[in-house]
Amino acid sequence: MSKSDKKTFEGQYPITIRSQKFILPIYEVPLKDLRYYQDNPRVYSALHNGQNAPGQEEIEAHLQEDDHVRELKVQIEQNGGLMEPLFVRAATMEVVEGNSRLAAYRLLEHDNAVTWSQVRCALLPPEINDSLVMSLLAQLHLMGKKNWIPYEQAAIFHRRHKQENVSIPELAKESQLKDAQIQHRIRVIQSMIDAGDNQLSRWSYYDEMLKSRNIRKACKNYAGLKDEIIARIKSKKIERAQDIRDKLKIVCAVDKTIKQFLNGASLDHAFENAQSSNGDNKVFAKLNTFRLWLADTENKKRIKTAPTSKKASLSYELREIKRHVESLLKGAGK
């Protein structure tokens, strides 16, 4: 048996998961012994179809098409190996953390099987169960590396809650997010599933749709409105998620413009009519312009980085704005 066929002990890796301390042995492991983790959030959200789990070849092909994996290949080759080990279940040799790096290693192995036939792995003992694995991944990705996009986060929350019956409080404990944040993510994913839409890039559209009280209320009161919105999202007639936040929610506040939208009016046309229908159009337009100005990232940055000599004046003006807004909200019955 050649060296490339054996696991070689390299050292130890201490980790703490949910206040529990573990010392993981690190081995150089032959690539051929490792398996992709089918329930990895990135793999799961992209390849699971609700019936059949993806196979190893399908997962590898999907990952190796990713630009991120090809960039990793270059980085690993330049560094001469991994900066940190893959996390692998000792019992099954599934790579629970590091699937993209495994895919990059396999690309390197294809070019040079002698140099890249083994990879450093921290082996997880059986007592690190599914719940602790998810906590580990949450530590690394939700509070650490932050390289899971919201769709991927939500897909794993949805699966854990709906299919594995993990409670919302338990998911909150694993991820250190609030119950309401997790519930919202699950609702968004469920809406995408109901709509038959698995496009990661459209997550933010559904997210904005469910955030808006106006849109939720209008969809409840008008049959077919939700289907119409989703159809326009899929056909790209609603071009940006921002348009749902800034325009559609205004349209959905006025009965007349909801009906126009349902009858085929463009979002921009319905939005213009909605602005005219919201009481005094001049007042509404000014409020809308001021709100957008306040929400502008650059303006927030200017206020935050203003000279110390100006801070007191800015704080005073903002407090006065807040006081007047609260008064206006009472008058508007909100």
C-alpha positions in Angstrom: 0.0 0.0 0.0 1.5 3.4 -1.0 1.7 6.4 1.3 -1.1 8.1 -0.7 -3.5 5.3 0.3 -3.0 5.8 4.0 -4.2 8.3 6.6 -1.2 10.0 8.2 -1.5 11.6 11.7 -0.6 15.3 11.6 -1.6 16.7 15.0 -4.6 18.0 16.9 -7.2 20.7 16.4 -9.1 22.1 19.5 -12.6 23.5 18.9 -15.5 24.6 21.1 -19.1 24.1 20.0 -21.9 25.3 22.2 -19.5 25.5 25.2 -18.4 21.9 24.6 -14.7 21.4 24.0 -13.4 18.9 21.6 -9.9 17.9 20.5 -10.0 16.7 16.9 -7.2 14.6 15.4 -5.8 15.9 12.2 -4.8 13.5 9.4 -3.5 13.7 5.9 -6.3 11.8 4.2 -6.4 10.3 0.6 -8.8 12.4 -1.6 -10.3 9.2 -2.9 -11.6 8.3 0.6 -13.6 11.6 1.1 -17.2 12.2 0.2 -19.1 15.4 -0.4 -21.7 16.3 2.2 -25.1 16.1 0.6 -26.7 18.3 3.2 -24.1 21.1 3.0 -26.2 24.3 2.6 -24.6 25.3 -0.6 -25.1 21.9 -2.2 -28.5 21.4 -0.7 -30.0 24.7 -1.8 -28.7 24.3 -5.4 -29.2 20.5 -6.1 -31.8 19.0 -3.9 -35.1 18.6 -5.7 -37.2 17.5 -2.8 -37.2 13.8 -3.9 -33.7 12.5 -4.7 -30.5 13.6 -3.0 -27.7 14.5 -5.5 -24.9 11.9 -6.2 -21.2 12.5 -5.6 -20.4 13.1 -9.2 -23.3 15.6 -9.6 -22.1 17.5 -6.5 -18.5 17.6 -7.8 -19.6 18.8 -11.2 -21.7 21.5 -9.7 -19.0 22.8 -7.4 -16.3 22.7 -10.0 -18.3 25.0 -12.2 -18.2 27.7 -9.6 -15.7 30.5 -10.1 -15.1 30.5 -6.3 -13.8 26.9 -6.5 -11.5 27.7 -9.4 -10.1 30.7 -7.5 -9.6 28.4 -4.5 -7.6 26.0 -6.7 -5.2 28.8 -7.6 -4.9 30.0 -3.9 -4.3 26.4 -2.6 -1.7 25.8 -5.3 0.1 29.0 -4.5 0.1 28.3 -0.8 1.2 24.8 -1.2 -1.8 23.4 0.7 -4.7 24.4 3.0 -4.4 27.1 5.6 -7.0 25.1 7.8 -8.2 21.5 7.6 -11.4 20.2 6.2 -13.9 19.0 8.8 -14.8 15.4 8.2 -17.1 12.9 9.9 -14.8 10.1 10.9 -17.5 7.4 10.5 -18.6 8.3 7.0 -15.7 10.4 5.7 -18.2 13.1 4.7 -16.7 16.6 4.4 -19.2 18.6 6.5 -17.2 21.8 6.1 -14.9 22.4 3.2 -16.7 21.0 0.2 -15.6 23.8 -2.1 -12.0 23.2 -1.0 -12.4 19.4 -1.7 -13.6 20.2 -5.2 -10.6 22.5 -5.7 -8.3 19.8 -4.5 -9.8 17.3 -6.9 -9.1 19.7 -9.7 -5.5 19.9 -8.6 -5.3 16.2 -8.3 -6.5 15.8 -11.9 -3.4 18.0 -12.9 -0.9 16.4 -10.6 -2.0 13.2 -8.7 1.3 12.8 -6.9 1.4 16.2 -5.3 -2.3 16.6 -4.5 -3.5 13.1 -3.6 -4.0 13.9 0.1 -5.5 16.7 2.1 -5.5 17.8 5.8 -8.7 16.8 7.6 -9.9 17.3 11.2 -11.9 14.2 12.0 -15.2 14.7 13.9 -16.1 11.9 16.5 -19.6 10.4 16.6 -20.6 12.5 19.6 -20.6 15.6 17.4 -24.2 14.9 16.1 -26.2 16.7 13.4 -27.2 19.5 15.7 -23.6 20.2 16.8 -22.5 20.0 13.2 -25.0 22.7 12.3 -23.8 24.8 15.2 -20.2 24.4 14.0 -21.2 25.5 10.5 -23.2 28.4 11.9 -20.1 29.5 13.9 -18.0 29.4 10.7 -20.5 30.9 8.2 -23.2 32.8 10.0 -20.9 34.5 12.5 -17.5 33.9 11.0 -16.7 33.6 7.4 -20.1 34.9 6.4 -19.9 33.3 2.9 -23.3 31.7 2.9 -25.7 33.8 0.9 -29.2 34.4 2.5 -30.8 31.8 0.2 -28.4 29.1 1.4 -28.9 30.0 5.1 -32.7 29.9 4.7 -32.7 26.6 2.8 -30.9 24.9 5.6 -33.2 26.4 8.2 -36.2 25.3 6.2 -35.0 21.8 5.9 -34.0 21.5 9.5 -37.4 22.9 10.7 -39.8 21.3 8.1 -38.2 17.9 7.5 -36.2 17.3 10.6 -38.7 18.9 13.0 -36.0 21.1 14.7 -37.7 23.9 16.6 -37.3 27.6 15.9 -35.7 28.2 19.3 -33.2 25.4 18.7 -32.3 26.8 15.3 -31.9 30.2 16.9 -29.6 28.6 19.5 -27.5 27.0 16.7 -27.2 30.1 14.6 -27.4 32.9 17.2 -30.1 34.6 15.2 -33.5 35.7 16.6 -36.5 33.5 16.3 -38.3 36.1 14.1 -35.3 36.3 11.7 -35.3 32.5 11.2 -39.1 32.4 10.8 -38.9 35.1 8.1 -36.2 33.2 6.2 -38.3 30.0 6.3 -41.4 31.9 5.0 -39.4 33.3 2.2 -38.0 29.9 1.2 -41.5 28.4 1.4 -42.8 31.1 -0.9 -40.1 30.3 -3.4 -40.9 26.6 -3.2 -44.6 27.2 -3.6 -43.8 29.3 -6.6 -41.5 26.7 -8.1 -38.7 29.2 -8.2 -35.2 27.9 -7.2 -33.2 30.8 -8.6 -30.8 31.9 -5.9 -30.6 35.4 -7.5 -34.3 36.0 -6.9 -34.2 35.5 -3.1 -34.2 39.2 -2.4 -37.4 39.7 -4.5 -39.4 37.3 -2.3 -37.6 38.7 0.8 -38.8 42.2 0.0 -42.3 41.0 -0.9 -42.8 39.3 2.5 -41.2 42.1 4.4 -43.9 44.6 3.3 -47.1 44.8 5.3 -48.8 46.6 2.4 -48.0 43.8 0.0 -48.9 41.0 2.4 -52.3 42.7 3.1 -53.0 43.3 -0.6 -52.2 39.7 -1.5 -54.6 38.5 1.2 -57.4 40.8 -0.1 -57.0 40.4 -3.8 -57.1 37.0 -5.4 -54.4 36.5 -8.0 -52.2 39.4 -6.9 -49.5 37.2 -5.4 -49.4 35.0 -8.5 -49.2 38.2 -10.7 -46.3 39.5 -8.6 -44.4 36.2 -8.8 -45.0 35.9 -12.6 -43.5 39.4 -13.1 -40.5 38.5 -10.9 -39.9 35.4 -12.9 -40.3 37.1 -16.3 -38.1 40.0 -15.1 -40.9 42.6 -15.6 -40.0 43.6 -12.1 -36.4 44.3 -12.8 -35.0 44.8 -9.3 -35.8 43.8 -5.7 -35.5 47.5 -4.8 -38.6 48.1 -7.0 -40.7 45.9 -4.8 -39.5 47.7 -1.7 -39.8 51.3 -3.2 -42.6 51.0 -5.7 -44.8 47.9 -5.3 -45.5 48.5 -1.7 -46.8 52.0 -2.6 -49.0 50.4 -5.3 -50.4 47.9 -2.9 -51.5 50.7 -0.5 -54.1 51.9 -3.0 -57.1 49.8 -4.1 -57.3 51.5 -7.5 -53.7 50.9 -8.4 -53.8 47.3 -7.2 -56.6 46.7 -9.7 -54.6 48.5 -12.4 -51.6 46.3 -11.7 -53.7 43.2 -11.8 -55.2 44.4 -15.2 -51.7 44.6 -16.7 -50.5 48.1 -15.9 -46.7 48.3 -15.6 -45.3 48.7 -12.1 -44.0 52.2 -13.0 -47.4 53.3 -14.3 -49.2 51.9 -11.3 -46.6 53.5 -9.0 -47.1 57.0 -10.6 -50.9 56.6 -10.2 -50.4 55.5 -6.6 -48.4 58.5 -5.8 -51.1 60.8 -7.1 -53.8 58.9 -5.1 -52.0 59.2 -1.8 -53.7 62.3 -0.5 -51.9 65.5 -1.4 -49.4 64.4 -4.0 -47.0 67.2 -3.3 -46.9 66.2 0.4 -46.4 62.5 -0.4 -43.7 63.2 -3.0 -41.8 65.3 -0.6 -42.0 62.7 2.1 -41.0 60.0 -0.3 -38.0 62.0 -1.5 -37.0 62.7 2.1 -37.3 59.1 3.1 -35.1 57.9 0.2 -32.6 60.6 1.1 -32.4 59.4 4.6 -32.0 55.8 3.5 -29.2 56.6 1.1 -26.0 54.8 2.2 -23.8 57.8 1.3 -25.9 60.2 3.4 -25.7 57.8 6.4 -22.0 57.7 6.0 -21.7 61.5 5.8 -23.7 61.8 9.1 -21.7 59.1 10.8 -18.3 60.6 9.8 -19.2 64.2 10.3 -16.7 66.3 12.3 -17.1 66.2 16.1 -18.0 69.9 16.0 -21.1 69.2 13.9 -22.3 66.1 15.8 -24.3 68.0 18.4 -26.2 69.9 15.7 -26.9 66.8 13.7 -28.1 64.9 16.7 -30.5 67.8 17.6 -31.9 67.9 14.1 -32.4 64.1 14.0 -34.2 64.1 17.4 -36.5 66.9 16.2 -37.2 65.0 13.0 -38.0 61.9 15.1 -40.4 63.9 17.3 -42.3 65.4 14.4 -42.5 62.0 12.6 -44.0 60.4 15.7 -46.5 63.2 15.9 -47.4 62.8 12.2 -47.8 59.0 12.6 -50.3 59.6 15.4 -52.2 61.9 13.1 -52.1 59.4 10.3 -53.6 56.8 12.6 -50.5 54.4 12.4 
